[in-house]
Amino acid sequence: MSRWEWRKSSFSAGDAPNCVELAADPVGAPRLRESTVPEATITTSRPALRALLASVKADQLDDLAG
């Protein structure tokens, strides 16, 4: 797997098989992954991650869900 310490959302119940996980790489850049495909990661910036989380918390992305 990965050498980073991945953290699962507190909204993920128990051993839920499909969770978004977050880690910081050695230079502190945020990394995201889907727990069902742990080898695929997305690297982003802290400002972009903050904007994403703010949008999620404000329910601004609900219309994108299928």
C-alpha positions as a printed NumPy array, in Angstrom:
array([[  0.   ,   0.   ,   0.   ],
       [  1.162,   3.478,   0.766],
       [  3.913,   4.806,   2.98 ],
       [  1.679,   7.664,   4.131],
       [ -0.643,   7.672,   7.133],
       [ -4.137,   7.702,   5.636],
       [ -7.076,   9.047,   7.636],
       [-10.672,   8.099,   6.991],
       [-13.541,  10.529,   7.363],
       [-15.274,  10.464,  10.727],
       [-18.521,  10.125,   8.743],
       [-17.416,   6.716,   7.441],
       [-19.062,   4.092,   9.605],
       [-16.847,   1.331,  10.973],
       [-15.209,  -0.635,   8.198],
       [-17.225,   0.919,   5.379],
       [-15.735,  -0.379,   2.113],
       [-15.956,   2.885,   0.179],
       [-14.433,   5.852,   1.981],
       [-12.517,   8.917,   0.976],
       [ -9.182,   8.985,   2.772],
       [ -6.728,  11.841,   3.246],
       [ -2.97 ,  11.937,   3.871],
       [ -0.13 ,  14.42 ,   3.546],
       [  2.891,  13.538,   1.435],
       [  6.436,  14.258,   2.7  ],
       [  6.277,  17.922,   1.616],
       [  2.828,  18.413,   3.163],
       [  0.741,  18.315,  -0.027],
       [ -2.711,  16.832,   0.57 ],
       [ -3.429,  13.495,  -1.077],
       [ -6.873,  11.952,  -1.523],
       [ -7.872,   8.426,  -2.412],
       [-10.916,   6.175,  -2.571],
       [-10.469,   3.251,  -0.193],
       [-11.686,   0.736,  -2.785],
       [ -8.867,   1.814,  -5.157],
       [ -6.022,   2.701,  -2.774],
       [ -3.328,   2.745,  -5.445],
       [ -4.992,   5.693,  -7.225],
       [ -4.323,   8.974,  -5.429],
       [ -5.007,  12.619,  -6.202],
       [ -2.548,  15.291,  -5.141],
       [ -3.989,  18.736,  -4.539],
       [ -3.109,  21.992,  -2.821],
       [ -4.259,  23.062,   0.616],
       [ -6.354,  25.976,  -0.77 ],
       [ -8.053,  23.671,  -3.294],
       [ -8.793,  21.093,  -0.588],
       [-10.239,  23.814,   1.665],
       [-12.471,  24.992,  -1.2  ],
       [-13.648,  21.427,  -1.882],
       [-14.46 ,  20.796,   1.774],
       [-16.303,  24.117,   2.052],
       [-18.39 ,  23.215,  -1.013],
       [-19.206,  19.785,   0.367],
       [-20.188,  21.205,   3.77 ],
       [-22.408,  23.81 ,   2.076],
       [-24.178,  21.099,   0.007],
       [-23.088,  22.825,  -3.193],
       [-22.184,  19.566,  -4.937],
       [-25.399,  17.625,  -4.389],
       [-26.546,  18.147,  -7.978],
       [-23.41 ,  16.313,  -9.209],
       [-24.357,  13.07 ,  -7.482],
       [-25.976,  10.566,  -9.768]])
